[in-house]
């Protein structure tokens, strides 16, 4: 026995209702209402570190309208907390006047258990100049950290590797004819090389060997390990790097 055919208009109504219901279910799964939570972090100050997660939003949701991306190093005040979309958000204000909701993982401080180790892991996982900047920020935030010696050792290696690349760039970009024409000392051209600027802003000092025309890190982080952490496992490695640095600087 054949079933009677549904009128076309009734079939269309059924399809539309099904579609609207499905969209509501998807929307509900995507952006549930935030749940305010009591948090001991409220009233504390923190520092924005992870720029990948530092999007300031109008409300606590990963789907909320964005206001701006907070830059690394920006100090913020935590005004509230809420859970939404599987993450925790902080309501924050900054000295610049900006206020909004920020994913809590973007900020670090001394008030939250686990932040120090999480920051150390972030430094080790980063690469490029970001890794140097993150290490420098870690030193400022956790001056007595148990993770300081290995990160100091890593920092020195990163900067010395950067020095090798900077040497190559300077030697290819600086014109020897122009340097000779002005009569200014050759080493002054190198130590004014514009690609050193962002390193200087983090307090890094490069030395220059005029004979080899190479930059070298001044070894400050290795010296700190030897002086302040002489019994650490990193002290011997730091000493070897300082010996190698002296050889490089004396090379004719």
C-alpha positions in Angstrom: 0.0 0.0 0.0 1.5 3.4 -1.0 1.7 6.2 1.6 -0.1 9.4 0.6 2.1 12.1 -0.8 2.7 15.1 1.6 1.7 18.4 0.1 4.8 20.3 -1.0 4.0 23.3 1.3 3.9 21.0 4.3 7.2 19.4 3.4 8.9 22.8 3.1 7.6 23.9 6.5 9.0 20.7 8.0 12.4 21.2 6.4 12.6 24.9 7.6 11.6 24.0 11.2 14.3 21.2 11.3 16.9 23.6 9.9 16.1 26.3 12.5 16.2 23.8 15.4 19.6 22.5 14.2 21.0 26.0 14.0 19.8 26.7 17.6 21.5 23.5 18.8 24.8 24.5 17.1 24.6 28.0 18.4 24.0 26.8 21.9 26.9 24.4 21.8 29.2 27.1 20.4 28.7 30.0 22.8 27.2 29.1 26.1 26.5 31.8 28.6 29.6 32.6 30.8 29.6 31.4 34.4 30.9 34.0 36.9 33.4 32.4 39.3 34.9 33.4 42.6 38.7 33.6 42.2 41.5 34.5 44.5 43.2 36.3 41.5 40.6 39.1 41.6 42.4 42.3 42.8 45.8 41.1 41.7 48.0 42.5 39.0 49.4 40.4 36.2 51.5 40.8 33.1 50.5 40.0 29.5 53.0 37.5 28.2 51.4 35.1 25.6 50.4 37.4 22.7 48.9 34.5 20.8 46.1 34.4 23.4 46.0 38.1 24.4 42.9 39.2 22.4 40.9 41.6 24.6 37.1 41.0 24.2 33.9 42.8 25.1 32.7 39.8 27.1 34.0 36.5 28.4 33.6 34.4 25.2 35.9 33.1 22.5 33.2 34.4 20.1 32.8 37.9 21.5 33.8 41.0 19.7 37.4 41.9 19.9 38.7 45.2 21.2 42.5 44.9 20.6 45.4 42.6 21.1 47.3 43.3 24.3 51.0 43.6 23.8 53.6 41.6 25.8 54.7 43.3 28.9 51.4 45.2 29.5 50.6 45.2 33.2 46.9 44.7 34.0 44.6 44.6 37.0 42.3 41.6 37.4 38.7 42.8 38.3 36.7 39.6 37.9 36.7 36.1 36.5 34.3 33.9 34.5 34.3 30.5 32.7 33.1 30.2 29.1 33.8 28.1 26.0 36.1 25.8 27.9 38.5 28.4 29.2 38.8 30.9 32.1 38.6 34.6 31.4 39.7 37.6 33.5 38.0 40.9 33.4 40.9 43.3 33.3 41.8 47.0 33.2 45.1 48.5 32.0 46.7 51.8 32.8 46.2 52.9 29.2 42.4 52.9 29.9 41.6 49.7 28.1 39.2 47.3 29.9 37.6 44.0 28.8 37.9 40.3 29.1 41.1 38.4 28.5 41.8 34.7 28.4 43.5 34.0 31.7 46.2 31.9 30.1 47.6 35.0 28.3 48.8 36.5 31.6 51.3 35.5 34.2 52.0 36.5 37.8 53.5 35.5 41.1 50.0 35.0 42.7 49.0 31.9 40.8 50.4 28.4 41.4 52.1 26.9 38.4 52.7 30.2 36.5 56.4 30.1 37.1 56.8 26.6 35.6 54.4 27.4 32.8 56.4 30.5 31.9 59.6 28.5 31.9 58.1 25.9 29.5 56.8 28.7 27.2 60.3 30.1 27.0 61.8 26.8 26.0 59.0 26.1 23.5 59.4 29.5 21.7 61.8 30.3 18.8 63.4 33.3 17.1 63.6 36.7 18.8 60.4 35.9 20.7 62.3 33.3 22.7 64.9 36.0 23.7 62.1 38.4 24.6 60.3 35.8 26.7 63.4 34.8 28.5 64.1 38.4 29.4 60.6 38.8 30.7 61.0 35.7 32.7 64.1 37.0 34.4 62.3 40.2 35.3 59.3 38.4 36.8 61.0 35.6 38.6 64.5 36.8 39.7 65.0 33.9 42.2 63.4 31.1 40.2 64.8 27.6 40.3 64.4 27.6 36.5 66.7 30.7 36.2 70.0 28.9 35.6 68.9 26.7 32.7 67.1 29.7 31.1 70.2 31.9 31.6 72.3 29.3 29.8 69.7 29.0 27.0 69.5 32.8 26.8 73.3 33.2 26.3 73.3 30.5 23.6 70.4 32.2 21.8 72.1 35.6 21.8 75.5 34.2 20.6 73.7 32.4 17.8 72.0 35.7 16.9 75.4 37.4 17.0 76.6 35.1 14.2 73.6 36.0 12.0 74.0 39.7 12.8 77.7 39.5 11.8 76.7 38.0 8.4 74.1 40.6 7.8 76.3 43.5 8.8 79.2 42.3 6.6 76.8 42.0 3.6 75.0 45.4 4.1 77.7 47.8 5.3 79.6 49.3 2.4 83.4 49.2 2.9 83.8 52.0 0.4 81.4 54.3 2.3 83.1 53.4 5.6 86.5 54.2 4.2 85.3 57.5 2.6 84.0 59.0 5.9 87.1 58.3 8.0 85.0 57.1 11.0 86.3 54.0 12.8 85.2 50.8 11.2 84.1 49.3 14.5 81.8 52.3 15.1 79.8 51.4 12.0 79.3 47.9 13.2 78.3 48.9 16.7 75.8 51.3 15.2 74.3 48.7 12.9 70.5 49.2 13.0 69.7 45.5 13.3 71.2 45.6 16.8 68.5 48.0 18.0 65.9 45.6 19.2 68.5 43.6 21.1 69.7 46.8 22.8 66.1 47.5 24.0 66.2 44.2 26.0 69.5 45.2 27.6 71.7 42.9 25.5 75.3 44.0 24.8 77.3 42.8 21.8 81.1 43.0 21.6 82.9 43.3 18.3 86.1 41.7 17.1 87.6 44.2 14.6 90.0 41.5 13.2 87.3 39.0 12.3 84.5 41.6 11.9 82.2 39.4 14.0 79.8 40.3 16.8 79.8 38.3 20.0 77.5 38.3 23.1 79.2 39.8 26.1 78.3 36.7 28.2 76.4 38.4 30.9 74.0 35.5 31.5 76.8 33.0 31.7 78.7 35.2 34.1 75.6 35.3 36.3 75.3 31.5 36.4 79.0 31.2 37.5 78.7 34.0 40.1 75.3 33.3 41.6 74.7 29.6 40.9 78.2 28.1 41.2 76.9 24.7 42.5 74.3 24.3 39.7 74.6 21.8 36.9 74.7 24.7 34.5 77.8 26.4 36.1 80.3 24.2 34.3 78.7 24.7 31.0 78.6 28.4 31.5 82.3 28.4 32.3 83.1 26.6 29.1 81.1 29.1 27.1 83.0 32.0 28.7 86.3 30.4 27.9 85.2 30.0 24.3 84.1 33.6 24.2 87.5 34.8 25.3 89.1 32.8 22.5 86.8 34.3 19.9 87.4 37.8 21.1 91.2 37.3 21.1 91.2 35.8 17.6 93.2 37.8 15.1 
